[in-house]
Amino acid sequence: MVDQIEISSFDLRYEDYRLKSAATERALLTSVLENGIRDPLQGVDVDDHKILLDGFKRYRCARKLHMEIVPYRSLGQDEAGGIIDLIRFSNVKSLTILEQARLIEELKGCHQMSVTDIAGLLEKSKSWVSVRCGIMGEMSETVKKEVFAGKFPVYSFMYTLRRFIRINTVKKNEIDEFVRSVSGKRLSIRDIDLLANAYFKGSDEFRAQIKTGNLFWGLERLKRNDAIGNALSEREKTILKTLEIILRYMQRFIAQHHTGSMSNAFAAQANMLSGGMIELFDAFKKAMEAFHDSTEQT
């Protein structure tokens, strides 16, 4: 049953659980202006509160158009039951995997429901529920805020950022700093992917540039390097990668080297390895000088 409800009567506690999209909302605003709200907003009625679960974009459009009355369909009087119903029919309502995950997190946390209970009520497998629980576990509060606010693309989180989140050497604060640096800048998915790879796998200098907001300077360099890279053979790419690694580790050793105390086991292994490298110095130096001269002539 669809009722006509005063827009001011809604409880919006779940508004941040649904993804925002400025572009989608602009298109919807035009549709509502021309045709009104065709699909009713949905929620649950708990203790005289109408808790809105679905229709937040329509709600915001109605607010902008100063509409006081909107169509509303109740999903019952049980909050958890309403969330379950919303997720069950998400194929029809286009609830994204992140929105499903956020609502399942609510069912587990606030409503104390187990994965088995949720899976049974949704008529899904436990692995289906666990995957969505895992996604929420990977998101810090900073990342969650920017993604659900529509400032950091969902695709970039799912297929770019998660690769680095799962790397043990990448700290959570580094993930948060990157997301804060690029969020809300209207960057394309391709641009974010380039910046992420440079930020987490590149030099300290490049990372510092991104942190200070020099994104477009960095993108120009990355795209230029990318264009050059596409013109290289696989052998040439391998040689350049090897040179980058050699240079990086030479710089790292110079910065970390010290003559402090050391264990006998460390000294024995270090002496053997450094001795082997010293034996190669002359041959390495000649090879590098010849290579450098040949590239200069080219």
VOBA-1610 file (N, C-alpha, C; in pm, whole numbers, padded with zeros to 5 digits, always signed):
BEGIN
Met+00084-00120+00000Met+00000+00000+00000Met+00088+00126+00000Val+00055+00220-00087Val+00132+00343-00098Val+00055+00457-00031Asp+00123+00526+00062Asp+00063+00641+00131Asp+00131+00770+00085Gln+00065+00880+00108Gln+00123+01012+00083Gln+00170+01068+00217Ile+00300+01092+00229Ile+00360+01125+00358Ile+00431+01260+00353Glu+00423+01333+00464Glu+00498+01459+00473Glu+00647+01429+00472Ile+00720+01498+00388Ile+00862+01471+00370Ile+00942+01498+00497Ser+00893+01585+00580Ser+00964+01620+00704Ser+00956+01511+00810Ser+00874+01409+00787Ser+00853+01306+00889Ser+00953+01191+00882Phe+01043+01191+00785Phe+01133+01078+00767Phe+01255+01083+00860Asp+01293+00966+00908Asp+01416+00945+00983Asp+01522+00902+00881Leu+01631+00979+00871Leu+01730+00959+00764Leu+01857+00889+00813Arg+01848+00808+00914Arg+01967+00747+00973Arg+02047+00660+00875Tyr+01980+00613+00769Tyr+02049+00525+00673Tyr+02092+00598+00545Glu+02084+00728+00547Glu+02118+00802+00425Glu+02263+00778+00382Asp+02354+00772+00477Asp+02496+00753+00443Asp+02530+00608+00410Tyr+02431+00519+00416Tyr+02452+00380+00379Tyr+02429+00358+00230Arg+02379+00461+00165Arg+02352+00451+00022Arg+02446+00544-00054Leu+02494+00496-00168Leu+02592+00571-00247Leu+02530+00695-00310Lys+02603+00804-00305Lys+02559+00928-00368Lys+02624+00941-00505Ser+02551+01003-00597Ser+02604+01029-00731Ser+02543+01159-00781Ala+02627+01261-00792Ala+02578+01393-00834Ala+02517+01388-00974Ala+02581+01314-01065Ala+02532+01306-01203Ala+02395+01238-01209Thr+02382+01127-01139Thr+02254+01055-01136Thr+02145+01140-01075Glu+02183+01213-00972Glu+02084+01296-00903Glu+02038+01414-00989Arg+02130+01468-01069Arg+02090+01578-01159Arg+01988+01529-01261Ala+02012+01410-01316Ala+01918+01354-01414Ala+01784+01323-01349Leu+01789+01271-01228Leu+01666+01238-01156Leu+01587+01365-01122Leu+01657+01472-01089Leu+01590+01598-01056Leu+01505+01646-01173Thr+01560+01636-01293Thr+01485+01675-01413Thr+01362+01588-01431Ser+01377+01457-01408Ser+01265+01364-01423Ser+01156+01393-01321Val+01195+01418-01197Val+01097+01449-01091Val+01026+01580-01121Leu+01101+01677-01171Leu+01042+01807-01205Leu+00935+01791-01313Glu+00961+01704-01411Glu+00869+01687-01523Glu+00756+01588-01495Asn+00788+01483-01418Asn+00690+01374-01402Asn+00651+01343-01258Gly+00713+01413-01163Gly+00686+01380-01024Gly+00762+01255-00983Ile+00737+01207-00861Ile+00804+01087-00810Ile+00720+00966-00847Arg+00771+00885-00937Arg+00695+00769-00987Arg+00700+00650-00893Asp+00819+00622-00839Asp+00836+00509-00748Asp+00834+00558-00605Pro+00753+00497-00520Pro+00744+00544-00381Pro+00873+00520-00303Leu+00900+00608-00209Leu+01010+00587-00116Leu+00971+00471-00024Gln+01070+00401+00031Gln+01040+00285+00115Gln+01115+00291+00247Gly+01050+00241+00350Gly+01112+00238+00482Gly+01035+00150+00576Val+01066+00162+00705Val+00995+00085+00808Val+00938+00180+00911Asp+00827+00140+00972Asp+00759+00222+01073Asp+00789+00165+01211Val+00876+00231+01285Val+00918+00182+01416Val+00895+00290+01520Asp+00810+00259+01618Asp+00783+00354+01728Asp+00748+00494+01675Asp+00653+00498+01585Asp+00605+00624+01528Asp+00710+00697+01443His+00821+00629+01412His+00923+00687+01324His+00919+00616+01189Lys+00923+00694+01084Lys+00932+00636+00950Lys+01079+00639+00908Ile+01145+00525+00924Ile+01288+00515+00896Ile+01306+00484+00748Leu+01360+00579+00675Leu+01376+00564+00531Leu+01492+00469+00500Leu+01467+00372+00410Leu+01569+00276+00368Leu+01603+00289+00221Asp+01506+00330+00141Asp+01527+00337-00004Asp+01456+00459-00060Gly+01527+00534-00145Gly+01468+00653-00207Gly+01532+00783-00164Phe+01656+00776-00120Phe+01723+00897-00070Phe+01749+00999-00181Lys+01778+00951-00301Lys+01797+01045-00413Lys+01665+01116-00444Arg+01557+01039-00444Arg+01424+01099-00467Arg+01390+01197-00354Tyr+01428+01161-00233Tyr+01403+01248-00118Tyr+01476+01382-00136Arg+01604+01376-00173Arg+01681+01501-00189Arg+01628+01585-00305Cys+01585+01517-00413Cys+01526+01591-00525Cys+01398+01661-00482Ala+01316+01589-00406Ala+01191+01648-00357Ala+01218+01770-00269Arg+01321+01760-00186Arg+01360+01872-00102Arg+01399+01994-00186Lys+01480+01970-00289Lys+01525+02080-00374Lys+01409+02145-00447Leu+01306+02066-00477Leu+01190+02118-00549Leu+01079+02166-00454His+01111+02167-00324His+01018+02216-00221His+00886+02137-00221Met+00896+02006-00244Met+00778+01919-00236Met+00757+01882-00089Glu+00636+01897-00040Glu+00607+01869+00100Glu+00551+01728+00122Ile+00489+01671+00018Ile+00427+01538+00028Ile+00489+01446-00077Val+00526+01323-00035Val+00585+01226-00128Val+00520+01090-00107Pro+00518+01004-00212Pro+00462+00869-00197Pro+00556+00781-00115Tyr+00498+00694-00032Tyr+00577+00611+00060Tyr+00513+00475+00078Arg+00598+00371+00074Arg+00551+00235+00099Arg+00625+00179+00219Ser+00551+00129+00317Ser+00611+00071+00437Ser+00650-00074+00411Leu+00769-00110+00461Leu+00817-00249+00452Leu+00793-00324+00582Gly+00709-00268+00669Gly+00676-00334+00795Gly+00718-00252+00914Gln+00716-00317+01030Gln+00748-00248+01155Gln+00876-00299+01219Asp+00948-00384+01148Asp+01072-00440+01200Asp+01189-00386+01117Glu+01282-00318+01183Glu+01392-00253+01112Glu+01480-00355+01040Ala+01520-00461+01112Ala+01605-00563+01050Ala+01532-00633+00936Gly+01403-00659+00957Gly+01323-00724+00853Gly+01312-00637+00728Gly+01300-00507+00747Gly+01293-00416+00633Gly+01424-00415+00554Ile+01537-00418+00624Ile+01667-00423+00558Ile+01682-00553+00479Ile+01640-00663+00539Ile+01645-00793+00470Ile+01563-00789+00343Asp+01441-00735+00351Asp+01356-00727+00232Asp+01419-00640+00124Leu+01480-00530+00165Leu+01543-00440+00068Leu+01657-00511-00004Ile+01741-00584+00070Ile+01853-00656+00008Ile+01802-00769-00081Arg+01699-00839-00037Arg+01646-00952-00115Arg+01600-00909-00254Phe+01543-00790-00262Phe+01492-00743-00390Phe+01588-00642-00456Ser+01716-00651-00418Ser+01814-00554-00469Ser+01838-00566-00618Asn+01814-00684-00676Asn+01831-00696-00821Asn+01733-00607-00894Val+01613-00594-00836Val+01512-00507-00896Val+01541-00361-00864Lys+01587-00337-00742Lys+01607-00200-00695Lys+01749-00148-00721Ser+01834-00230-00783Ser+01971-00189-00819Ser+02053-00147-00697Leu+02046-00225-00593Leu+02131-00203-00476Leu+02270-00256-00510Thr+02372-00172-00501Thr+02506-00214-00539Thr+02566-00308-00434Ile+02675-00374-00471Ile+02740-00468-00378Ile+02790-00395-00253Leu+02835-00270-00268Leu+02881-00194-00150Leu+02765-00157-00059Glu+02651-00123-00118Glu+02534-00090-00037Glu+02482-00215+00033Gln+02484-00328-00037Gln+02447-00454+00027Gln+02541-00481+00145Ala+02671-00461+00122Ala+02770-00488+00226Ala+02749-00398+00348Arg+02719-00271+00324Arg+02700-00176+00435Arg+02578-00213+00518Leu+02471-00255+00451Leu+02350-00293+00523Leu+02368-00425+00597Ile+02443-00517+00538Ile+02472-00644+00606Ile+02558-00618+00730Glu+02650-00524+00719Glu+02730-00484+00835Glu+02640-00433+00947Glu+02537-00359+00911Glu+02440-00309+01010Glu+02365-00424+01076Leu+02325-00522+00996Leu+02253-00638+01051Leu+02341-00715+01149Lys+02470-00728+01117Lys+02562-00801+01205Lys+02593-00721+01331Gly+02621-00592+01314Gly+02666-00510+01426Gly+02554-00467+01519Cys+02456-00398+01466Cys+02351-00339+01550Cys+02238-00437+01583His+02214-00530+01492His+02102-00623+01514His+02149-00763+01554Gln+02282-00777+01575Gln+02340-00899+01630Gln+02299-01026+01555Met+02295-01017+01423Met+02260-01132+01341Met+02387-01199+01290Ser+02388-01331+01287Ser+02504-01406+01239Ser+02502-01417+01087Val+02616-01454+01032Val+02625-01476+00886Val+02525-01583+00843Thr+02513-01688+00924Thr+02418-01797+00893Thr+02275-01746+00891Asp+02238-01664+00990Asp+02102-01608+00997Asp+02073-01521+00875Ile+02167-01433+00843Ile+02148-01341+00731Ile+02136-01418+00600Ala+02226-01516+00581Ala+02223-01596+00459Ala+02090-01668+00443Gly+02039-01723+00553Gly+01912-01795+00548Gly+01796-01705+00512Leu+01790-01587+00573Leu+01681-01494+00546Leu+01687-01436+00405Leu+01810-01420+00354Leu+01826-01365+00219Leu+01818-01473+00111Glu+01817-01599+00156Glu+01819-01713+00064Glu+01944-01708-00024Lys+02056-01675+00041Lys+02186-01670-00024Lys+02282-01765+00049Ser+02396-01793-00012Ser+02495-01877+00054Ser+02569-01797+00160Lys+02631-01868+00255Lys+02709-01799+00358Lys+02830-01729+00296Ser+02885-01787+00190Ser+03000-01722+00124Ser+02959-01591+00059Trp+02836-01583+00007Trp+02784-01460-00054Trp+02782-01349+00053Val+02736-01383+00172Val+02730-01286+00281Val+02871-01252+00329Ser+02957-01355+00341Ser+03093-01335+00392Ser+03175-01243+00301Val+03156-01257+00171Val+03228-01170+00076Val+03195-01024+00104Arg+03068-00996+00128Arg+03026-00857+00154Arg+03073-00809+00291Cys+03077-00899+00387Cys+03134-00861+00517Cys+03283-00827+00502Gly+03352-00904+00419Gly+03494-00881+00396Gly+03522-00746+00332Ile+03435-00705+00240Ile+03453-00576+00173Ile+03446-00463+00275Met+03350-00470+00366Met+03339-00366+00468Met+03459-00367+00562Gly+03512-00487+00587Gly+03629-00498+00673Gly+03753-00434+00614Glu+03756-00420+00481Glu+03870-00359+00413Glu+03861-00206+00410Met+03746-00151+00443Met+03726-00006+00431Met+03745+00063+00566Ser+03837+00158+00571Ser+03849+00242+00690Ser+03733+00341+00689Glu+03716+00411+00798Glu+03607+00510+00805Glu+03629+00621+00703Thr+03755+00659+00680Thr+03785+00763+00582Thr+03746+00718+00442Val+03787+00597+00405Val+03755+00544+00271Val+03604+00528+00255Lys+03540+00476+00358Lys+03395+00455+00354Lys+03322+00589+00331Lys+03365+00691+00404Lys+03302+00822+00393Lys+03315+00880+00252Glu+03434+00873+00194Glu+03457+00932+00062Glu+03386+00853-00048Val+03386+00720-00038Val+03321+00637-00140Val+03170+00657-00137Phe+03110+00652-00019Phe+02964+00663-00011Phe+02915+00806-00037Ala+03004+00903-00021Ala+02968+01041-00053Ala+02978+01068-00203Gly+03027+00968-00278Gly+03039+00985-00423Gly+03162+01063-00465Lys+03257+01081-00372Lys+03378+01159-00403Lys+03493+01072-00453Phe+03485+00942-00423Phe+03585+00847-00471Phe+03510+00735-00543Pro+03539+00709-00672Pro+03458+00615-00750Pro+03457+00474-00693Val+03339+00412-00695Val+03324+00274-00647Val+03417+00181-00724Tyr+03423+00197-00855Tyr+03507+00110-00938Tyr+03653+00120-00896Ser+03698+00241-00867Ser+03838+00261-00828Ser+03867+00195-00693Phe+03768+00194-00605Phe+03787+00123-00478Phe+03793-00026-00499Met+03697-00079-00575Met+03684-00224-00592Met+03801-00284-00668Tyr+03849-00216-00773Tyr+03944-00279-00863Tyr+04084-00215-00864Thr+04100-00102-00797Thr+04234-00042-00787Thr+04280-00040-00642Leu+04203+00025-00556Leu+04248+00046-00419Leu+04258-00084-00340Arg+04167-00177-00361Arg+04168-00301-00284Arg+04295-00384-00308Arg+04356-00368-00427Arg+04482-00439-00454Arg+04589-00397-00353Phe+04590-00268-00321Phe+04692-00217-00230Phe+04653-00236-00084Ile+04523-00234-00055Ile+04476-00258+00082Ile+04521-00396+00129Arg+04525-00492+00037Arg+04559-00630+00073Arg+04709-00655+00084Ile+04790-00556+00051Ile+04936-00569+00063Ile+04977-00530+00204Asn+05041-00621+00275Asn+05074-00598+00416Asn+05166-00478+00438Thr+05250-00449+00337Thr+05346-00338+00354Thr+05282-00201+00338Val+05161-00195+00285Val+05090-00068+00270Val+05006-00043+00394Lys+05034+00065+00464Lys+04965+00094+00590Lys+04830+00161+00564Lys+04739+00146+00661Lys+04604+00202+00647Lys+04606+00354+00635Asn+04697+00418+00709Asn+04702+00564+00701Asn+04748+00611+00563Glu+04830+00530+00494Glu+04873+00564+00358Glu+04755+00555+00262Ile+04671+00453+00280Ile+04550+00439+00199Ile+04460+00560+00221Asp+04440+00598+00347Asp+04354+00712+00380Asp+04409+00842+00320Glu+04540+00860+00328Glu+04602+00982+00274Glu+04583+00992+00123Phe+04598+00879+00055Phe+04578+00879-00090Phe+04434+00913-00124Val+04339+00849-00056Val+04198+00873-00085Val+04161+01019-00060Arg+04209+01074+00051Arg+04182+01216+00079Arg+04242+01306-00029Ser+04358+01268-00081Ser+04428+01352-00180Ser+04355+01358-00314Val+04291+01248-00353Val+04231+01243-00487Val+04079+01254-00488Ser+04015+01244-00372Ser+03869+01248-00366Ser+03814+01385-00403Gly+03702+01383-00472Gly+03634+01507-00507Gly+03703+01591-00611Lys+03802+01537-00680Lys+03876+01614-00781Lys+03826+01587-00924Arg+03721+01510-00936Arg+03661+01476-01067Arg+03761+01408-01160Leu+03843+01324-01102Leu+03940+01247-01180Leu+03873+01126-01243Ser+03921+01087-01359Ser+03868+00967-01424Ser+03922+00843-01351Ile+03857+00729-01375Ile+03902+00603-01317Ile+04044+00572-01363Arg+04073+00601-01490Arg+04206+00579-01545Arg+04310+00666-01472Asp+04276+00792-01446Asp+04368+00882-01377Asp+04396+00833-01235Ile+04291+00789-01165Ile+04309+00740-01028Ile+04396+00616-01026Asp+04378+00529-01126Asp+04459+00407-01134Asp+04608+00443-01153Leu+04635+00539-01242Leu+04773+00583-01264Leu+04834+00641-01137Leu+04757+00728-01070Leu+04807+00792-00949Leu+04828+00691-00836Ala+04738+00594-00824Ala+04751+00493-00718Ala+04877+00410-00736Asn+04903+00367-00858Asn+05023+00288-00883Asn+05149+00368-00855Ala+05148+00496-00890Ala+05264+00582-00864Ala+05278+00609-00714Tyr+05165+00626-00645Tyr+05167+00659-00503Tyr+05218+00542-00418Phe+05170+00422-00447Phe+05204+00307-00363Phe+05327+00230-00411Lys+05365+00249-00539Lys+05478+00173-00592Lys+05591+00262-00642Gly+05568+00394-00643Gly+05666+00487-00698Gly+05759+00547-00594Ser+05818+00657-00632Ser+05919+00723-00548Ser+05856+00806-00436Asp+05936+00836-00336Asp+05891+00923-00226Asp+05859+01063-00278Glu+05937+01107-00377Glu+05914+01240-00435Glu+05776+01248-00498Phe+05740+01145-00573Phe+05610+01147-00639Phe+05498+01141-00536Arg+05517+01058-00434Arg+05416+01047-00328Arg+05396+01181-00259Ala+05504+01252-00237Ala+05496+01384-00173Ala+05420+01483-00260Gln+05441+01477-00390Gln+05369+01566-00483Gln+05218+01541-00477Ile+05179+01415-00471Ile+05036+01382-00463Ile+04977+01432-00332Lys+05050+01412-00222Lys+05002+01455-00091Lys+04981+01606-00084Thr+05068+01681-00154Thr+05056+01828-00152Thr+04958+01881-00256Gly+04893+01790-00327Gly+04788+01832-00420Gly+04831+01857-00562Asn+04957+01826-00597Asn+05004+01847-00734Asn+04964+01729-00824Leu+04835+01702-00830Leu+04787+01584-00901Leu+04807+01595-01052Phe+04776+01710-01107Phe+04780+01723-01252Phe+04924+01728-01303Trp+05016+01781-01222Trp+05158+01772-01255Trp+05200+01626-01264Gly+05156+01549-01164Gly+05190+01408-01162Gly+05127+01331-01276Leu+05001+01361-01306Leu+04932+01291-01415Leu+04998+01317-01550Glu+05043+01440-01571Glu+05109+01474-01697Glu+05235+01390-01715Arg+05313+01377-01608Arg+05435+01297-01616Arg+05403+01149-01636Leu+05303+01100-01564Leu+05266+00959-01574Leu+05216+00923-01713Lys+05132+01010-01769Lys+05078+00983-01902Lys+05187+00990-02008Arg+05282+01083-01988Arg+05393+01092-02083Arg+05479+00966-02075Asn+05505+00920-01953Asn+05583+00798-01935Asn+05508+00676-01988Asp+05376+00678-01968Asp+05294+00567-02016Asp+05297+00560-02168Ala+05291+00677-02232Ala+05295+00681-02379Ala+05430+00632-02431Ile+05535+00672-02361Ile+05670+00625-02399Ile+05680+00475-02379Gly+05624+00427-02266Gly+05630+00285-02235Gly+05560+00199-02338Asn+05451+00248-02394Asn+05378+00170-02495Asn+05457+00153-02624Ala+05558+00241-02644Ala+05638+00232-02766Ala+05761+00142-02748Leu+05782+00091-02625Leu+05900+00010-02598Leu+05874-00138-02620Ser+05981-00211-02653Ser+05972-00357-02664Ser+05975-00416-02522Glu+05939-00543-02509Glu+05941-00608-02379Glu+06083-00613-02322Arg+06183-00634-02409Arg+06322-00636-02364Arg+06361-00500-02308Glu+06322-00392-02376Glu+06356-00258-02330Glu+06287-00226-02198Lys+06162-00268-02184Lys+06090-00246-02058Lys+06159-00319-01944Thr+06207-00442-01970Thr+06273-00521-01867Thr+06403-00455-01823Ile+06480-00403-01918Ile+06607-00336-01885Ile+06581-00211-01801Leu+06482-00131-01840Leu+06450-00009-01764Leu+06405-00044-01622Lys+06326-00150-01609Lys+06280-00192-01476Lys+06398-00235-01391Thr+06492-00307-01452Thr+06612-00351-01380Thr+06694-00231-01333Leu+06710-00131-01419Leu+06785-00011-01383Leu+06717+00064-01267Glu+06584+00070-01270Glu+06510+00137-01161Glu+06535+00065-01028Ile+06534-00068-01032Ile+06554-00146-00910Ile+06696-00128-00857Ile+06794-00134-00947Ile+06934-00116-00905Ile+06953+00021-00840Leu+06902+00125-00906Leu+06918+00260-00854Leu+06850+00276-00718Arg+06729+00221-00706Arg+06653+00233-00581Arg+06728+00166-00466Tyr+06781+00047-00490Tyr+06847-00025-00382Tyr+06987+00030-00351Met+07051+00087-00451Met+07178+00156-00422Met+07153+00274-00328Gln+07049+00352-00359Gln+07016+00468-00275Gln+06975+00423-00135Arg+06900+00313-00128Arg+06854+00263+00002Arg+06971+00216+00087Phe+07068+00146+00023Phe+07183+00096+00099Phe+07268+00212+00152Ile+07288+00312+00068Ile+07368+00428+00110Ile+07303+00496+00230Ala+07168+00506+00227Ala+07097+00573+00336Ala+07095+00491+00464Gln+07092+00356+00450Gln+07078+00271+00567Gln+07212+00222+00624His+07318+00232+00544His+07447+00177+00586His+07499+00247+00712His+07545+00168+00804His+07609+00225+00923His+07707+00120+00979Thr+07794+00164+01068Thr+07897+00076+01121Thr+07870+00043+01267Gly+07745+00039+01306Gly+07710+00008+01444Gly+07730-00138+01476Ser+07684-00178+01594Ser+07702-00316+01637Ser+07623-00411+01548Met+07673-00534+01533Met+07607-00633+01450Met+07634-00772+01507Ser+07540-00862+01483Ser+07557-00999+01532Ser+07659-01073+01447Asn+07714-01182+01500Asn+07810-01263+01426Asn+07747-01325+01302Ala+07621-01371+01316Ala+07552-01434+01204Ala+07532-01334+01090Phe+07490-01212+01128Phe+07470-01107+01027Phe+07602-01074+00959Ala+07709-01057+01039Ala+07839-01018+00986Ala+07891-01120+00886Ala+07872-01247+00917Ala+07922-01353+00829Ala+07851-01350+00693Gln+07718-01339+00695Gln+07643-01337+00570Gln+07667-01208+00492Ala+07670-01095+00563Ala+07691-00966+00498Ala+07829-00959+00435Asn+07928-01014+00503Asn+08064-01013+00450Asn+08074-01094+00321Met+08006-01210+00318Met+08008-01294+00199Met+07939-01225+00081Leu+07822-01167+00106Leu+07747-01101+00000Leu+07819-00976-00051Ser+07868-00894+00041Ser+07936-00770-00001Ser+08066-00803-00074Gly+08133-00912-00034Gly+08254-00952-00105Gly+08226-00992-00248Gly+08115-01064-00267Gly+08077-01103-00402Gly+08045-00982-00488Met+07981-00882-00428Met+07947-00761-00504Met+08073-00682-00539Ile+08169-00674-00445Ile+08292-00600-00472Ile+08368-00660-00589Glu+08364-00794-00598Glu+08431-00861-00709Glu+08369-00824-00845Leu+08242-00787-00842Leu+08172-00751-00966Leu+08180-00603-01001Phe+08233-00523-00908Phe+08229-00378-00928Phe+08292-00335-01059Asp+08413-00383-01086Asp+08483-00338-01208Asp+08407-00376-01334Ala+08362-00502-01339Ala+08287-00549-01457Ala+08154-00474-01470Phe+08088-00451-01354Phe+07960-00380-01355Phe+07981-00236-01402Lys+08086-00171-01351Lys+08114-00031-01386Lys+08140-00018-01537Lys+08219-00113-01594Lys+08247-00107-01737Lys+08120-00128-01820Ala+08038-00224-01777Ala+07914-00252-01849Ala+07819-00133-01843Met+07810-00070-01725Met+07720+00045-01709Met+07769+00165-01788Glu+07901+00188-01790Glu+07956+00300-01867Glu+07933+00281-02016Ala+07953+00156-02064Ala+07931+00127-02206Ala+07784+00146-02241Phe+07696+00100-02151Phe+07551+00115-02174Phe+07513+00262-02175His+07565+00338-02081His+07535+00481-02072His+07581+00555-02198Asp+07702+00522-02244Asp+07754+00586-02366Asp+07668+00553-02488Ser+07623+00427-02497Ser+07543+00387-02613Ser+07408+00457-02613Thr+07349+00475-02496Thr+07220+00545-02491Thr+07235+00694-02519Glu+07348+00750-02478Glu+07374+00892-02504Glu+07391+00915-02653Gln+07460+00826-02721Gln+07480+00839-02866Gln+07348+00828-02941Thr+07259+00738-02891Thr+07129+00721-02956Thr+07046+00848-02943
//
